[in-house]
């Protein structure tokens, strides 16, 4: 039953990746955290395993979603580089910090950041509304360098890709929700790849004793099942790309963030 649940939730991550750029983190982290915290297993390391496994799943999700959005013409190359490079730099720092941090700190940071993102999207102008036909504006140097590093650190520390920061950032630069959520996928790839490698490399700090099922803090069985389900979800969501009205798209994005935050606040 648990394996089937992982596949079903994997399907949900695929849908959320294509339509909202989440990469799976907002589905995988709460699911694995609840599963591991209530089962015989990592115990105090439940949040660390959830974050590390989520980061690994993002490699599959972000790559496949990027390919689908590229075919649909939603990927805007000028917004990828050099921002992706600075995100990758921050990803290494964020993964290392997550391994060294305590379980409660990672969980609190996850909830706190979601709350801050929700407040920013709701209270500051530029996210919920988008003027049709307005020309997108390029990113400034400070947004590219400092913003990229911060996105990488926060995203990898929490195991949520970069969508919670890149989508609002690009949205306020004049991109539609379809474009902004599409761009979250290639910008999540450096987070996913470098974060996963860092989690695996730093396994010596928090060695787990569950056997071959784990690579450092990465649950390989959960990774395989979630990735399998995500393939179906990505294929299913492809038919909706670009068809959701912009205003509704933005509001559903916020509602999903609120739902995930509420689930993680329940001890």
C-alpha positions in Angstrom: 0.0 0.0 0.0 2.8 2.4 0.9 4.5 1.7 -2.5 1.3 2.5 -4.3 1.0 5.7 -2.4 4.5 6.7 -3.5 3.6 6.1 -7.1 0.4 8.1 -6.8 2.1 11.0 -5.1 4.8 10.7 -7.8 2.1 11.3 -10.4 1.0 14.4 -8.4 4.6 15.7 -8.4 4.7 15.3 -12.2 1.6 17.4 -12.6 2.8 20.1 -10.1 6.2 20.2 -11.8 4.7 20.9 -15.3 2.0 23.3 -14.2 3.6 25.1 -11.3 7.3 24.4 -11.5 7.4 22.9 -8.1 9.8 20.1 -9.1 8.1 17.8 -6.6 9.4 19.2 -3.4 6.1 20.5 -2.0 4.6 17.1 -2.5 7.6 14.8 -1.7 8.9 16.5 1.5 5.6 16.5 3.4 4.8 12.9 2.2 8.2 11.4 3.1 8.4 13.4 6.4 5.1 12.0 7.6 5.8 8.5 6.4 9.3 8.3 7.9 8.4 10.1 11.1 5.6 7.6 11.9 7.5 4.5 10.9 10.5 2.5 12.1 13.4 4.0 10.2 15.4 7.1 10.2 13.6 8.6 13.2 15.2 12.0 14.0 16.6 12.1 10.4 13.1 11.9 8.8 13.2 15.5 7.6 16.8 15.2 6.3 15.8 12.1 4.3 12.7 13.8 3.0 14.6 16.9 1.8 17.5 14.8 0.2 15.1 12.4 -1.6 13.0 15.3 -2.8 16.1 16.9 -4.3 17.0 13.7 -6.1 13.5 13.3 -7.5 13.7 16.8 -8.9 16.5 15.8 -11.3 14.0 13.6 -13.2 11.0 15.9 -12.9 12.8 19.2 -13.8 14.6 17.6 -16.8 11.4 16.1 -18.3 9.3 19.2 -17.6 12.0 21.4 -19.2 11.9 19.2 -22.3 8.1 19.4 -22.5 8.0 23.2 -22.0 10.8 23.7 -24.6 8.7 21.9 -27.1 5.8 24.2 -26.2 8.0 27.3 -26.7 7.8 28.4 -23.1 11.5 28.4 -22.3 13.1 31.9 -22.5 16.9 31.3 -22.7 18.0 34.8 -21.6 16.5 34.1 -18.1 18.5 30.9 -17.6 22.1 31.9 -17.8 24.0 33.1 -15.8 21.3 32.9 -13.1 21.4 29.1 -13.2 25.1 29.2 -12.4 24.7 31.3 -9.3 21.8 29.1 -8.2 24.1 26.1 -8.6 26.7 27.7 -6.4 24.1 28.4 -3.7 22.8 24.8 -4.0 26.1 23.4 -2.7 26.0 25.7 0.3 22.3 25.0 1.0 22.7 21.2 0.9 25.7 21.3 3.2 23.9 23.5 5.6 20.8 21.2 5.6 23.0 18.2 6.5 24.6 20.1 9.4 21.3 21.6 10.7 19.0 19.9 13.1 15.7 18.3 12.2 13.6 21.0 13.9 15.5 23.8 12.2 14.9 22.4 8.7 11.2 21.8 9.4 10.8 25.3 10.9 12.6 26.9 8.0 10.4 25.0 5.5 7.2 26.4 7.2 8.6 29.9 7.7 9.7 30.3 4.2 6.4 29.2 2.8 4.7 31.7 5.1 7.0 34.5 3.9 6.4 33.6 0.3 2.6 33.6 0.7 2.7 37.0 2.4 4.9 38.4 -0.4 2.7 37.1 -3.2 -0.5 38.3 -1.5 0.6 41.7 -0.2 3.1 43.0 -2.8 1.8 44.0 -6.2 3.0 42.2 -9.3 2.2 38.5 -8.7 -1.6 38.1 -8.8 -2.1 40.4 -11.7 -0.3 40.5 -15.0 -0.9 43.1 -17.7 -1.6 41.2 -21.0 0.9 42.1 -23.8 3.4 43.8 -21.5 7.0 43.1 -22.4 9.1 41.0 -20.0 12.0 42.9 -18.4 15.5 41.5 -18.0 17.0 40.6 -14.7 19.5 43.1 -13.1 23.0 42.1 -12.1 22.1 42.1 -8.4 19.1 39.9 -9.0 21.2 37.5 -11.0 24.1 37.2 -8.7 22.7 37.7 -5.1 19.3 36.4 -6.1 20.7 33.3 -7.7 22.9 32.4 -4.7 20.0 32.9 -2.3 17.6 30.9 -4.4 20.1 28.0 -4.5 20.8 28.1 -0.8 17.1 28.2 0.3 15.8 25.8 -2.4 18.4 23.1 -1.6 18.2 23.6 2.2 14.4 23.0 2.0 14.4 20.4 -0.9 11.9 22.4 -2.9 13.7 23.3 -6.1 13.7 27.0 -6.8 10.1 27.6 -7.9 9.1 29.4 -4.6 11.6 32.1 -5.4 12.0 32.0 -9.2 8.3 32.1 -10.0 7.6 35.2 -8.0 10.9 36.8 -9.2 10.1 36.2 -12.9 6.5 37.0 -12.5 7.4 40.5 -11.3 9.7 40.9 -14.3 6.6 40.7 -16.6 6.4 36.9 -17.4 3.1 35.2 -17.6 2.4 32.3 -15.1 2.9 29.8 -17.9 6.3 31.3 -18.7 7.4 31.8 -15.1 6.4 28.2 -14.0 8.1 26.8 -17.1 11.3 28.6 -16.3 11.3 27.3 -12.8 12.2 23.8 -14.2 15.5 24.5 -15.9 16.4 26.8 -13.0 15.7 23.9 -10.6 18.1 21.5 -12.4 21.3 23.0 -10.9 19.6 22.8 -7.5 18.6 19.2 -8.1 21.9 17.9 -9.5 24.4 19.7 -7.2 22.2 19.3 -4.2 21.9 15.6 -4.7 25.6 15.1 -5.2 26.3 17.2 -2.0 23.8 15.2 0.1 25.5 12.0 -1.1 29.0 13.3 -0.5 28.2 14.5 3.0 26.7 11.2 4.1 29.6 10.6 6.4 28.3 13.3 8.8 25.0 11.6 9.4 25.5 7.9 8.4 22.3 5.9 8.2 22.2 2.2 9.0 19.2 1.1 7.0 21.3 -0.7 4.4 21.4 -0.6 0.6 18.1 1.2 0.4 19.8 4.5 1.3 22.5 6.5 -0.5 23.5 8.9 2.3 20.2 10.6 3.2 18.5 9.6 -0.1 15.8 6.9 0.1 16.5 5.0 -3.2 13.3 3.0 -3.0 11.1 6.1 -2.6 13.1 7.9 -5.3 12.4 5.1 -7.8 8.7 4.9 -7.1 8.2 8.6 -7.0 10.1 9.1 -10.3 8.1 6.3 -11.9 4.8 8.0 -10.9 6.0 11.4 -12.0 6.5 10.1 -15.6 2.7 9.6 -15.8 2.0 12.9 -14.1 4.1 14.9 -16.5 2.5 13.2 -19.5 -0.9 13.9 -18.1 -0.3 17.6 -17.3 1.2 18.3 -20.7 -2.3 18.8 -22.2 -3.0 21.7 -19.8 0.2 23.7 -20.5 -0.8 27.2 -21.5 -4.5 26.6 -21.2 -5.1 27.8 -17.6 -6.1 31.5 -17.4 -3.3 33.6 -15.9 -5.2 35.0 -13.0 -6.5 31.5 -12.0 -3.1 30.0 -12.5 -1.6 32.5 -10.0 -4.3 31.9 -7.4 -4.0 28.1 -7.6 -0.3 28.5 -7.1 -0.8 30.4 -3.9 -3.5 28.0 -2.7 -1.1 25.0 -3.1 1.6 26.8 -1.1 -0.9 27.4 1.7 -2.0 23.8 1.7 1.6 22.5 1.9 2.4 24.9 4.7 -0.6 23.8 6.7 0.3 20.1 6.3 3.9 20.8 7.6 2.6 22.8 10.6 0.9 19.8 12.0 3.4 18.1 14.3 
